[in-house]
């Protein structure tokens, strides 16, 4: 059947802004669950590989400072760098697909508050600086529009997740500027760098936990609300 034809009672209404329903949304619950699991798994992989690389870097610096002054430390293994880059890139792309499909469903769920088009919701994620306050708005729309109980109360985890993500990025940036790539750094600087690495690990773990919870919760909300409308 042509996806541009008039919608049947079992299919959500046509999208505004000239958008049409992708073929994958014929069974949106299955599609979104798969995307949510994939995004969460890739986020965990990115967290483990990145923080593992940071701790390995610190270990090499400590070893170089003690045993080989004024010589560059060995390079981080290429395979680990590839895992970090691939998991971050794949997780980001898969997550954007989840945002698109989940935001599309807000129209089918007849959500009261929908401030963006599905493409616009994705676009704000890749817009520098503006994404700091627009991403929470997108997730608030997803949370409020998907809640099967209709509660007009956004999740505090959305706001705290963005704050934690900003702090993790800031700590990581300070650490990278403080700790160099040569082993002639003083032990005191390396101790501070290790402390920042540990702080970054806890902050990024909290960010991943918030993300996984929001993915599961919003996906579950939409599945329950879709079943309620079909009943």
C-alpha positions as CSV (number, residue, x, y, z in Angstrom):
1,X,0.0,0.0,0.0
2,X,1.2,3.5,-0.8
3,X,2.3,5.2,2.4
4,X,1.0,8.6,1.1
5,X,-2.6,7.4,0.9
6,X,-5.2,8.3,3.5
7,X,-4.4,6.7,6.8
8,X,-6.5,3.8,8.1
9,X,-7.8,3.6,11.7
10,X,-4.8,1.4,12.6
11,X,-2.3,3.9,11.2
12,X,-1.3,7.3,12.6
13,X,-2.5,10.4,10.8
14,X,-0.4,12.2,8.2
15,X,2.5,14.2,9.4
16,X,2.6,18.0,9.1
17,X,5.4,20.0,7.4
18,X,5.1,17.8,4.3
19,X,6.7,14.8,6.0
20,X,5.5,11.2,5.2
21,X,5.7,8.1,7.3
22,X,8.8,6.0,6.7
23,X,8.1,2.3,5.9
24,X,9.7,1.3,9.2
25,X,6.9,3.0,11.1
26,X,4.4,0.4,10.0
27,X,5.6,-1.4,13.2
28,X,7.0,1.5,15.2
29,X,7.2,-0.3,18.6
30,X,9.5,-3.0,17.2
31,X,11.6,-0.5,15.4
32,X,12.0,1.9,18.3
33,X,12.8,-0.8,20.8
34,X,15.6,-2.1,18.5
35,X,17.0,1.4,18.1
36,X,16.8,2.0,21.9
37,X,18.7,-1.2,22.7
38,X,21.3,-0.4,20.0
39,X,21.8,3.1,21.2
40,X,22.2,2.1,24.8
41,X,24.6,-0.7,24.0
42,X,26.8,1.6,21.8
43,X,26.8,4.2,24.6
44,X,28.0,1.7,27.1
45,X,30.7,0.5,24.7
46,X,31.8,4.1,24.0
47,X,31.9,4.7,27.8
48,X,34.0,1.6,28.5
49,X,36.4,2.1,25.6
50,X,37.0,5.8,26.1
51,X,37.6,5.6,29.8
52,X,39.7,2.5,29.4
53,X,41.8,4.5,26.9
54,X,42.1,7.4,29.3
55,X,43.3,5.2,32.2
56,X,45.7,3.4,29.8
57,X,47.1,6.8,28.8
58,X,47.6,7.7,32.4
59,X,49.4,4.4,33.1
60,X,51.7,5.0,30.2
61,X,52.5,8.5,31.4
62,X,53.3,7.3,34.9
63,X,55.5,4.6,33.5
64,X,57.2,7.0,31.2
65,X,57.8,9.6,33.9
66,X,59.5,7.0,36.1
67,X,61.5,5.0,33.6
68,X,62.0,7.1,30.4
69,X,62.3,10.8,31.2
70,X,62.2,13.2,28.2
71,X,60.9,10.5,25.8
72,X,57.5,10.2,24.3
73,X,55.3,7.5,25.7
74,X,54.1,4.6,23.5
75,X,51.0,5.4,21.4
76,X,47.6,4.3,22.4
77,X,46.8,1.1,20.5
78,X,45.1,1.9,17.2
79,X,42.5,-0.8,17.7
80,X,41.3,0.9,20.9
81,X,41.1,4.3,19.2
82,X,39.0,2.8,16.4
83,X,36.6,1.2,18.9
84,X,36.2,4.6,20.6
85,X,35.6,6.5,17.4
86,X,33.3,3.8,15.9
87,X,31.2,3.3,19.0
88,X,30.7,7.0,19.4
89,X,29.9,7.6,15.8
90,X,27.5,4.6,15.4
91,X,25.8,5.4,18.7
92,X,25.2,9.0,17.7
93,X,23.7,8.1,14.4
94,X,21.5,5.3,15.7
95,X,20.4,7.6,18.5
96,X,19.3,10.2,16.0
97,X,17.3,7.6,14.2
98,X,15.6,6.8,17.5
99,X,14.8,10.5,18.1
100,X,13.4,10.8,14.6
101,X,11.1,7.7,14.8
102,X,10.0,8.5,18.4
103,X,9.2,12.1,17.5
104,X,7.2,10.9,14.5
105,X,5.1,8.9,16.9
106,X,4.1,12.0,18.9
107,X,1.9,12.9,16.0
108,X,0.3,9.5,15.9
109,X,-0.1,9.6,19.7
110,X,-1.8,13.0,19.3
111,X,0.5,14.6,21.8
112,X,-0.6,18.0,23.1
113,X,2.9,19.5,22.9
114,X,4.9,19.0,19.7
115,X,7.2,22.0,19.0
116,X,9.3,20.6,16.2
117,X,9.0,18.5,13.1
118,X,10.7,15.1,13.3
119,X,13.6,16.3,11.1
120,X,13.8,19.5,13.2
121,X,14.1,17.4,16.4
122,X,17.1,15.6,14.9
123,X,18.6,18.9,13.5
124,X,18.8,20.5,16.9
125,X,21.1,17.6,18.1
126,X,23.7,18.6,15.6
127,X,23.5,22.3,15.9
128,X,26.5,23.6,17.9
129,X,25.8,25.7,21.1
130,X,22.0,25.8,20.5
131,X,21.8,22.1,21.2
132,X,22.7,22.8,24.9
133,X,19.2,24.1,25.5
134,X,17.3,22.6,22.5
135,X,18.0,19.0,23.2
136,X,16.3,19.1,26.6
137,X,13.2,20.7,24.8
138,X,13.1,17.8,22.4
139,X,13.4,15.2,25.2
140,X,10.8,17.1,27.2
141,X,8.4,16.8,24.2
142,X,9.1,13.1,23.9
143,X,8.6,12.6,27.7
144,X,5.4,14.6,28.0
145,X,3.9,13.5,24.7
146,X,4.5,9.8,25.4
147,X,3.4,9.6,29.0
148,X,0.4,7.3,29.0
149,X,-0.9,8.9,32.2
150,X,-0.9,12.4,30.7
151,X,1.1,14.0,33.5
152,X,2.4,17.5,32.7
153,X,5.6,17.0,34.6
154,X,8.9,16.7,32.7
155,X,11.6,14.4,34.0
156,X,14.4,16.0,36.1
157,X,16.8,13.5,34.6
158,X,16.6,15.3,31.3
159,X,18.0,18.5,32.8
160,X,20.5,16.7,35.0
161,X,21.7,14.5,32.2
162,X,22.6,17.6,30.1
163,X,24.3,19.2,33.2
164,X,26.3,16.0,33.8
165,X,27.2,15.8,30.1
166,X,28.5,19.3,30.1
167,X,30.6,18.8,33.3
168,X,32.0,15.5,31.9
169,X,33.1,17.3,28.7
170,X,34.6,20.2,30.7
171,X,36.6,17.9,33.0
172,X,37.8,15.9,30.0
173,X,38.9,19.1,28.3
174,X,40.8,20.3,31.3
175,X,42.4,16.9,31.7
176,X,43.6,16.9,28.1
177,X,45.1,20.4,28.5
178,X,46.8,19.6,31.8
179,X,48.3,16.3,31.0
180,X,50.7,16.3,28.1
181,X,51.9,13.4,25.9
182,X,55.5,13.4,27.2
183,X,56.6,11.6,30.4
184,X,58.6,14.5,31.8
185,X,55.5,15.9,33.5
186,X,55.8,16.0,37.3
187,X,54.2,13.3,39.4
188,X,52.0,16.0,41.0
189,X,50.5,16.9,37.6
190,X,50.0,13.3,36.8
191,X,48.2,12.8,40.1
192,X,45.9,15.6,39.3
193,X,45.4,14.2,35.8
194,X,44.5,10.8,37.3
195,X,42.0,12.5,39.7
196,X,40.4,14.3,36.8
197,X,40.2,11.0,34.9
198,X,38.4,9.3,37.8
199,X,36.0,12.2,38.0
200,X,35.4,12.1,34.3
201,X,34.6,8.4,34.6
202,X,32.0,8.8,37.3
203,X,30.4,11.8,35.4
204,X,30.3,9.9,32.1
205,X,28.9,6.8,33.8
206,X,26.1,9.0,35.2
207,X,25.4,10.4,31.8
208,X,25.2,6.9,30.2
209,X,22.9,5.8,33.0
210,X,20.6,8.8,32.4
211,X,20.5,8.1,28.7
212,X,19.7,4.4,29.0
213,X,16.9,5.2,31.5
214,X,15.4,7.9,29.2
215,X,15.6,5.6,26.2
216,X,13.9,2.7,28.0
217,X,11.3,4.9,29.7
218,X,10.2,6.9,26.7
219,X,10.1,3.8,24.5
220,X,8.0,2.0,27.1
221,X,5.7,5.0,27.4
222,X,5.0,5.1,23.7
223,X,4.5,1.3,23.5
224,X,1.9,1.5,26.4
225,X,0.1,4.5,24.9
226,X,-0.1,2.9,21.5
227,X,-1.7,-0.2,23.1
228,X,-4.1,2.1,24.9
229,X,-5.2,3.8,21.7
230,X,-5.5,0.5,19.8
231,X,-7.7,-1.0,22.6
